Amino acid sequence: MFQMSYFYSGLGWDFIQHVDQTNGVLNVVSPDFFYIRKDGSLLLRSANSDVIKALHRRKLKVVPFLSNHWDQDLGRFALMNRVLLAKQISHAIEELDLDGINIDIENLTEKDRNIFTDFVRMVRKSIPTHKEVSVAVAANPFGWTKGWHGSYDYEYLAKYADYLMVMAYDESSLAGPTASVGWVEKSIQYVLTQKISPQKLVLGLPFYGRCWMEGQSASQAIPLYLVVSKKA
């Protein structure tokens, strides 16, 4: 069983309390202390080696995620500087005794498809083989090849990544479920057509809700935390 959760807002001792409250459900935690600078290099934040050791004592893997937080320019800066960025990631993993990296770069387009895959290849090559490399990919129930969905080459990303995390949430901004059953099922079915071992697929589940103000169309997320799980 593979079950992980993204954690935001640093990695302090309160983080340990949140993990303990899961009663052993998790085996991987993915905190947010890998950031991208405007020049595409790595910015490290709030990485506490004592907390990392405490998580390891609980037999949890610590695999931080690297995100551009939907900033397209920032994502492209990272890819343009991918040689240095891959080396910096490798160094940080070694220095902090981390267990790998989750790459969560979003809002690119089909024009970035090959260079994004090459970045994942470089990261895989730069860190030990027993360390995890996972990639968050868009749910694609209709097989789109343009825009954001087109930036992910599922088949080739899976050659370098241990897991592809299918982000099966945020189906739409309209009132209703965060992700409907049919939409999620179609997203899984599409990935399975891409010559990928099912053992590499992880389904991202939304552990949050949205509320809508009366008379307004904009939604406001009420996040808890996101658990990603997979049955072996």
DACORLIN-V877115 format. One record per run of one state. SS is the DSSP state (~ for helix, > for strand, _ for the rest). FROM is the first residue (numbers start at 1). TO is the last residue. If there is no record, write none. Layout:
SS;FROM;TO  SS;FROM;TO
//
This chain:
_;1;1  >;2;7  _;8;12  ~;13;20  _;21;27  >;28;31  _;32;33  >;34;36  _;37;41  >;42;44  _;45;48  ~;49;57  _;58;60  >;61;62  _;63;63  >;64;67  _;68;71  ~;72;80  _;81;81  ~;82;96  _;97;99  >;100;104  _;105;109  ~;110;126  _;127;131  >;132;138  _;139;146  ~;147;151  _;152;153  ~;154;160  _;161;162  >;163;167  _;168;180  ~;181;192  _;193;197  ~;198;200  >;201;205  _;206;207  >;208;212  _;213;218  >;219;223  _;224;225  >;226;230  _;231;232
//
